[in-house]
């Protein structure tokens, strides 16, 4: 497949699971899904000089080990948790303002800008790959495009972003970890944020408009995977 031009956000069906390898003993879990997006993501970042990968989900030793064993350096930043904690602190700060003090008007845009002053602080073109999991289904409307723009600057040319999108609101909140080269395990977790949106294919294309190529993989579990190449 050529990634030299902007491609349509086409849907590729999930392929049958391959024969389990030595790391696939966890794959028997009913919460483990075949991830063709992950398989192609690894193939893409492996075609360049191995470098640094950014994981924007909950810290998982299994995921970190997976990349380290393949020669990558890994940075982790649980962005959804950091954002929710930041909002809670801002709400508490405003609540504790002295009586009689002029009320402070804080817009969602200004909150997003201030949050990013201390988040995703890495050198430009520092990463060959970024995994966001289903982060963009949950982020506030003002923060999401700012995060995507920041990720674009952090990626090296030829670098890739792997994201997941729910085709309908999920019944429960999950976190994720890598099982092997094309398997991801869904981990039930306490609800950290309310599902905010269901993307249409055109909305995904528009949201990642700066990326020069994109591809989608549709699974049987209401999860779509998007792969975006800088």
Rosetta blueprint (number, residue, H / E / L):
1 X L
2 X L
3 X L
4 X L
5 X L
6 X L
7 X L
8 X L
9 X L
10 X L
11 X E
12 X E
13 X E
14 X L
15 X L
16 X L
17 X L
18 X L
19 X L
20 X L
21 X L
22 X L
23 X L
24 X H
25 X H
26 X H
27 X H
28 X H
29 X L
30 X L
31 X L
32 X E
33 X E
34 X E
35 X L
36 X H
37 X H
38 X H
39 X H
40 X H
41 X H
42 X H
43 X H
44 X H
45 X H
46 X H
47 X L
48 X L
49 X L
50 X L
51 X L
52 X E
53 X E
54 X E
55 X E
56 X L
57 X L
58 X L
59 X L
60 X L
61 X H
62 X H
63 X H
64 X H
65 X H
66 X H
67 X H
68 X H
69 X L
70 X L
71 X L
72 X L
73 X E
74 X E
75 X E
76 X E
77 X L
78 X L
79 X H
80 X H
81 X H
82 X H
83 X H
84 X H
85 X H
86 X H
87 X H
88 X H
89 X H
90 X H
91 X H
92 X H
93 X H
94 X H
95 X H
96 X L
97 X L
98 X L
99 X L
100 X L
101 X L
102 X L
103 X L
104 X L
105 X L
106 X L
107 X L
108 X H
109 X H
110 X H
111 X H
112 X H
113 X H
114 X H
115 X H
116 X L
117 X L
118 X L
119 X L
120 X L
121 X L
122 X L
123 X L
124 X L
125 X L
126 X L
127 X E
128 X E
129 X E
130 X E
131 X E
132 X E
133 X E
134 X L
135 X H
136 X H
137 X H
138 X L
139 X L
140 X L
141 X H
142 X H
143 X H
144 X H
145 X H
146 X H
147 X H
148 X H
149 X H
150 X H
151 X H
152 X H
153 X H
154 X H
155 X E
156 X E
157 X E
158 X E
159 X E
160 X E
161 X E
162 X E
163 X E
164 X E
165 X E
166 X E
167 X L
168 X L
169 X L
170 X L
171 X L
172 X L
173 X L
174 X E
175 X E
176 X E
177 X E
178 X E
179 X E
180 X E
181 X L
182 X L
183 X E
184 X E
185 X E
186 X E
187 X E
188 X E
189 X L
190 X L
191 X L
192 X L
193 X L
194 X L
195 X L
196 X L
197 X L
198 X L
199 X L
200 X L
201 X H
202 X H
203 X H
204 X H
205 X H
206 X H
207 X H
208 X L
209 X L
210 X L
211 X L
212 X L
213 X E
214 X E
215 X E
216 X E
217 X E
218 X E
219 X L
220 X L
221 X L
222 X L
223 X E
224 X E
225 X E
226 X E
227 X E
228 X E
229 X E
230 X L
